[in-house]
Amino acid sequence: MEAAQCTLVTGTSSGIGRATAVRLSRGRKLILHGRNVGRLNETREMCWRPAEHLLWSCDLKAVDKLADSLTPLLAASELCVEAFVHCAGIVNVLPARSVNYTVAHETMCVNFFAAAEIIQLLLKRKVNGVKQLTDIVFISSIASRFGARGHSAYCASKAAIDGYMRALAVELAPKVKVNSILPGALRTGTCDAEILAKLQPDYPLGLGETGDIADAIEFLLSPKARWLTGQQIVIDGGRTVNISRK
Ligand SMILES: NC(=O)c1ccc[n+]([C@@H]2O[C@H](COP(=O)([O-])OP(=O)(O)OC[C@H]3O[C@@H](n4cnc5c(N)ncnc54)[C@H](OP(=O)(O)O)[C@@H]3O)[C@@H](O)[C@H]2O)c1
């Protein structure tokens, strides 16, 4: 029997990942990744046809354990992943003098190494069947291109995923399209209201919503984006073109 196709989205227990899962569930069978099973179940219940979607709970910091977790899941469910969206991400805001190897490595594991580990698995026929991948989308950040105090490890991890994205776009064409989305600041449940109020004046269109990013992901995975690969797509309400002073 031929494996059914699905879309794997990391970080679906909250924020952008959750909004993306709900949006994509209209037309796709999903593997919903995160750590917190309670919140993953909530996401599944918010999706269209909840019973169709699978949960994958695992800690992306343990990069060396991902193969042992994802490979049996795909085999047992007889699914193959045609699209991969890496939304999971962490940010540890710390001064550069405190960013040692442990801090930097943890950020790199979740924001970059885990994505590379998952993708090399999904490119293997033995793991992901013969149809294999057609689309990859990374949720990067405008911090990939610009600096911010206390964000050295985060900026480095997002620049890493974008460099990786460009290399994959070339190497995996024409079978696989690979792009990054670079959001500016969004209004999410986990954000501090005081910080958001301080950021707001720098955004010509105001702060974003998770749905703004989910819209772009849906577009990138659609046939309308068939000639689009290797791009950093900035969605930031005009923040990075704004040089006016407050
Ligand atoms: N929000 C913004 O303003 C903004 C702006 C630019 C870029 N981004 C990027 O957008 C992505 C999503 O951001 P968000 O605001 O939606 O974040 P969020 O609400 O904090 O969600 C982060 C997701 O990543 C998962 N995650 C974190 N650490 C993990 C780990 N060690 N192992 C497995 N999963 C882990 C979380 O799962 P659990 O909760 O289950 O652990 C959660 O599902 C991130 O890559 C972020 O850098 C966000």
Ligand as a Chemical Component Dictionary entry (heavy atoms), coordinates in Angstrom:
data_LIG
# 
_chem_comp.id                   LIG 
_chem_comp.type                 NON-POLYMER 
_chem_comp.pdbx_formal_charge   0 
_chem_comp.three_letter_code    LIG 
# 
loop_
_chem_comp_atom.comp_id 
_chem_comp_atom.atom_id 
_chem_comp_atom.alt_atom_id 
_chem_comp_atom.type_symbol 
_chem_comp_atom.charge 
_chem_comp_atom.model_Cartn_x 
_chem_comp_atom.model_Cartn_y 
_chem_comp_atom.model_Cartn_z 
_chem_comp_atom.pdbx_ordinal 
LIG N1  N1  N 0  6.505  35.706 17.823 1  
LIG C1  C1  C 0  7.272  36.564 17.177 2  
LIG O1  O1  O 0  7.139  37.791 17.320 3  
LIG C2  C2  C 0  8.328  36.053 16.229 4  
LIG C3  C3  C 0  9.039  36.970 15.439 5  
LIG C4  C4  C 0  10.008 36.510 14.562 6  
LIG C5  C5  C 0  10.270 35.135 14.480 7  
LIG N2  N2  N 1  9.584  34.267 15.270 8  
LIG C6  C6  C 0  9.902  32.844 15.134 9  
LIG O2  O2  O 0  8.714  32.135 14.892 10 
LIG C7  C7  C 0  8.790  30.822 15.450 11 
LIG C8  C8  C 0  7.574  30.581 16.338 12 
LIG O3  O3  O 0  7.520  31.614 17.307 13 
LIG P1  P1  P 0  6.268  31.766 18.299 14 
LIG O4  O4  O 0  6.242  33.177 18.756 15 
LIG O5  O5  O -1 5.086  31.158 17.683 16 
LIG O6  O6  O 0  6.827  30.892 19.527 17 
LIG P2  P2  P 0  6.078  30.171 20.727 18 
LIG O7  O7  O 0  4.651  30.561 20.830 19 
LIG O8  O8  O 0  6.974  30.354 21.902 20 
LIG O9  O9  O 0  6.130  28.635 20.266 21 
LIG C9  C9  C 0  7.331  27.982 20.158 22 
LIG C10 C10 C 0  7.061  26.559 19.771 23 
LIG O10 O10 O 0  8.338  25.901 19.695 24 
LIG C11 C11 C 0  8.288  24.742 20.501 25 
LIG N3  N3  N 0  9.566  24.490 21.142 26 
LIG C12 C12 C 0  10.340 25.362 21.820 27 
LIG N4  N4  N 0  11.412 24.719 22.316 28 
LIG C13 C13 C 0  11.295 23.419 21.944 29 
LIG C14 C14 C 0  12.078 22.257 22.158 30 
LIG N5  N5  N 0  13.198 22.282 22.878 31 
LIG N6  N6  N 0  11.660 21.093 21.632 32 
LIG C15 C15 C 0  10.508 21.029 20.936 33 
LIG N7  N7  N 0  9.729  22.089 20.694 34 
LIG C16 C16 C 0  10.116 23.271 21.207 35 
LIG C17 C17 C 0  7.248  25.011 21.566 36 
LIG O11 O11 O 0  6.771  23.772 22.039 37 
LIG P3  P3  P 0  6.353  23.507 23.598 38 
LIG O12 O12 O 0  5.711  24.779 24.080 39 
LIG O13 O13 O 0  5.401  22.370 23.502 40 
LIG O14 O14 O 0  7.616  23.211 24.291 41 
LIG C18 C18 C 0  6.208  25.815 20.789 42 
LIG O15 O15 O 0  5.347  24.938 20.116 43 
LIG C19 C19 C 0  10.123 30.762 16.187 44 
LIG O16 O16 O 0  11.067 30.118 15.387 45 
LIG C20 C20 C 0  10.480 32.219 16.398 46 
LIG O17 O17 O 0  11.875 32.408 16.465 47 
LIG C21 C21 C 0  8.614  34.688 16.151 48 
# 
loop_
_chem_comp_bond.comp_id 
_chem_comp_bond.atom_id_1 
_chem_comp_bond.atom_id_2 
_chem_comp_bond.value_order 
_chem_comp_bond.pdbx_ordinal 
LIG N1  C1  SING 1  
LIG C1  O1  DOUB 2  
LIG C1  C2  SING 3  
LIG C2  C3  SING 4  
LIG C2  C21 DOUB 5  
LIG C3  C4  DOUB 6  
LIG C4  C5  SING 7  
LIG C5  N2  DOUB 8  
LIG N2  C6  SING 9  
LIG N2  C21 SING 10 
LIG C6  O2  SING 11 
LIG C6  C20 SING 12 
LIG O2  C7  SING 13 
LIG C7  C8  SING 14 
LIG C7  C19 SING 15 
LIG C8  O3  SING 16 
LIG O3  P1  SING 17 
LIG P1  O4  DOUB 18 
LIG P1  O5  SING 19 
LIG P1  O6  SING 20 
LIG O6  P2  SING 21 
LIG P2  O7  DOUB 22 
LIG P2  O8  SING 23 
LIG P2  O9  SING 24 
LIG O9  C9  SING 25 
LIG C9  C10 SING 26 
LIG C10 O10 SING 27 
LIG C10 C18 SING 28 
LIG O10 C11 SING 29 
LIG C11 N3  SING 30 
LIG C11 C17 SING 31 
LIG N3  C12 SING 32 
LIG N3  C16 SING 33 
LIG C12 N4  DOUB 34 
LIG N4  C13 SING 35 
LIG C13 C14 SING 36 
LIG C13 C16 DOUB 37 
LIG C14 N5  SING 38 
LIG C14 N6  DOUB 39 
LIG N6  C15 SING 40 
LIG C15 N7  DOUB 41 
LIG N7  C16 SING 42 
LIG C17 O11 SING 43 
LIG C17 C18 SING 44 
LIG O11 P3  SING 45 
LIG P3  O12 DOUB 46 
LIG P3  O13 SING 47 
LIG P3  O14 SING 48 
LIG C18 O15 SING 49 
LIG C19 O16 SING 50 
LIG C19 C20 SING 51 
LIG C20 O17 SING 52 
# 
